[in-house]
Amino acid sequence: MSEQRFGEFVVIRKDGHVAELVLDRPKAMNAVSSEMARSIGAACDALAADPEVRVTVLTSSNDRAFCVGADLKERNSFTDAELVRQRPTARAAYTGVLELPMPTVAAVHGFALGGGFELALACDVIVADATAVVGLPEVSVGVIPGGGGTQLLPRRVGAARAAELVFTARRVEAAEARELGLVDLLGEDARTAALELAGRIAANSPVGLRAAKKAMRLGMGLDLRAGLEVEDAAWRSVAFSGDRAEGVAAFNEKRKPNWPGE
């Protein structure tokens, strides 16, 4: 296993083809300061450029929280001009996770509120455990979800359900979160379950995984005919790849594939 630190508050650990992106500001329950946002963005840039990573798991080093959202103590000290200047830094952290080219899994243990839940929503699959508490409480402090929440949550649970959750600013505990589709899987321990899922995903073709993710992301929101064209373009991008040739050969030879990743 290898480890690389990005600033003071973010760590990437790699074990084989699975990368763990660790939010590591435990004393502040991973509240996202400007420095931490820059580190998340830099870590995502590094992951996106690493062809060996087939799956990324987003985890926390804090035993009480995945992430409690924006650092409001820092925000309280900002002038209006400073808040405007900080906005691109904050956005880059959330879009960095959202635009990772490989499958992503969030492991939610404890509180995932505001920007913390938005980091989870930016992932493809959210795994939680019984400690999880999620929500978008931004309107209760006079703002709106600004890390993708107003767009990602309706796509996940529908417009009316998202409206109720955003407008009430309420917190949702694990069992209800699973029932409403705010999280996808409940495990005994979120990190363990997320890493196990990542291992199963990483056994598949890296070329296929990235192309499938791209097709699903680009096709979301399009009408069916346009979406099928997106899918066809993605299929053409993999149909003559080394991974496709190896996958078919391994199937016929009744062995595990050795993916070339190209």
N, C-alpha and C positions, 0 to 999 in steps of 0.2 A: 504494500500500500504506500502511495506517495501523498505528500501534503504540501500545499502551497498557500501562503497567506496573502491576502489582499488588504493592505492597511491593517488597522487594529481589530476590525470587527467582522471580517469575512474570511472563511477558509474553504478551500477546495481539497477534498480527499478523493483520491482515485484508487479503486480496487478493481483491477481488470478493466472491463469496459463500462463500469458504472462509476459515475462521479457523484459525490455528495457535496452539495453547496450548503455550507453551514453558516447560519446566522449566529454570530458569536459576540454578542454584546449582552451577556447575561445580567449584569448589574442593572441594566435599564430595560430588562425584559425585551430586548431587541428593538426598542424604539428606533425608528429610522431617522438618524441625524443626516446632515448634509454629507459628512465624512463617510458614514455607512452607505448612503445612497451611491456615492462615487465608487465605493469598493464593490458594491453589488454589480454596478454597471461594468466595472473593469473585469470582475470575475466572469460575468456572462460573455464578455468579448473573448476572453481566453477559452472558455468552454466551446463557444461557437466555432472557434478556429481549430479545435482539436478533433481530428478525424477518428481518433481512437475511442472517443466517448460515444456510446450508443444510447445511454439513458442518464439523465440527471435527476437526482433526488434532492429536494429542498428541505433542509432540517434545521433544528434549533439546538443550541447548546444549553438553553435554559430549561429547568425542569418544571417551570410553571407556565411558560408561554412560548408559542411559536413566534409571534411578533405582535406587539400591541399597537403597531401603526406608527404614524409620524411622531417625531420627537417634539411634543407640544411645548416643552420647556424652552427648547431652542427657538421654535416658531414664535413664542411669546416675546422673544428679545429682538425680533426682526423689525426693521422699518418696512414700510410698504415697498420701497425700492429694493430692499434686500430680499423680500419675499418673491418679488417678480424675478430677480436674478437667480434665485434658488430653484425656481420652478423647472427649468430644463434638466437640472441635476436630478431632481426627484423623479421626473418622468422617465429619464434614462434608466433608472433602476427597474421600474416596473416593465417598461418595454423590453429591457434586456432579458428578463425572464420570459416574457410573452413570446419573444422572437427567437428563442433558442431553437435550433433546427432539429434537434433530436427530441424524442419523447421525454416529458418531464412529469415528475410525481412529487406532490407536496405531502409531507408527513406532519400532520397537525396534532400537536400535543399541547394541551392547555389553551390559553387565549390566542385567538387569531382575529384581531379586531381592526377595523378601518383598513389602513394600508397593509397591515399584516394579513388580513383576509384577502386583500387584493393581490398580494404576492402569491397566495395559494390559488386564487382564481385564474391567475396567469398560467398555471400549470395545466397539463392535459388531464391528469387524474389527481383527486384529493383523497388521501388516506388519513383517517383520524382514529383516535381511540376515545375511551369513555371520558377522558378529562377535557375533551375539546369543547370550547365555547367560541362561536364565530358570530360575526356581525359587522355591519357598516353603520357606525353611530355618528357619522360626520355631521348630519343636520342638527344634532344635539349640541354642537359647538359652533354652529353658524356657518359651516361650509358644506361641501358636497363630497361624495367619494370622487377623488381625483386621480386615482392610480389605476383607472380602468373599470372601477366597480359599476358605474352606471351603464356600461356597455357589456361587460362580461357576465354580470349576474342575470340580466334578462335573457341572455342567450343560453344560460344554464337552466334557469327555472321558469322562464316565461315572464312576460311584462307585468302582469297583475301581482304575482307572488313577489317579484323583485320590488315593485312599488311599495307593497305593504312593509317589506323588510327595511327598505331605505327610509321611508317616511316615518316609521315608528322608531327607527334607530335601535331596535331591540336586539338583545343578545340571544343566541340560540344554542342550546346545549346539544351534545353529541347525538342522542337518539332522534330528536326532532330534526336536527340538521341532516341526518341520513334520510329520514322520511321525506323531507322537502327537496332533497337532491342538492343541498349545499355542500355536502361531501359525498363521495362515491362509495367508499368502503370503510367499515369499522373493523379494527383489529385490536388485539389485546394490548399491543404497544405499537404506536403509529410508526415510529422509525423502523422497527424490525419488520413490520408488515410492508412498509413502502420499499425497503431494500429487497425483500423477498420478491415483491412484484417486479421491481426493476431488474432483478436477476433473470426472471422469466422472459421479460421483454428483450433483454440484451442478448439472449440466445438466438434471436432472429436476425435477419439480414439488416445491417446498418443502412445499406442503400434503400432497401424496401421500407424500413422504419421512417427514414427522413422523407422519402417521397410520399408515403401514406399520410404523414403529418401535414406536409405541405398541401396535399390535395384536400384534406379535410378543412384546414384553415382557410385556404383560398376559396373553397367552394361554399363555405358557410355564408348564408345570407343571399346567395345567388338563386335564381330560379333553377329548376331541375335540369333543363336543357343546357344552360350555361355551366352548371355544376358538373354535368357529365363530360363537357368539353375539358374542364379543368382536370377531371379524373383521367381522361384519355391522354392528355399531355403528360401527366405524371406517369402513367403506364408506359408511354413511349420512352420516358427517361430511364426506366429500369429494365425494359424488355430485353435489351441487348447488353446488359451489364455483366461483369464477372460474377456478381452475386447470384444473378438469375441462373447462369450456367452452372455454378457450383450447387445451387439449391436443387435443381433438377437432377444433376448427377448424383448428389447425396441421397436423394429420395429413391432413385432407381437402384442405387447400390446399398440401400438400407444401412446408412451410416449417418453420423452427425456431420453437418456441413462445416467446412472450414472457410468462413467468409473472407474473400479478398477485400471487401469493403470498397469496391469500385465497379 
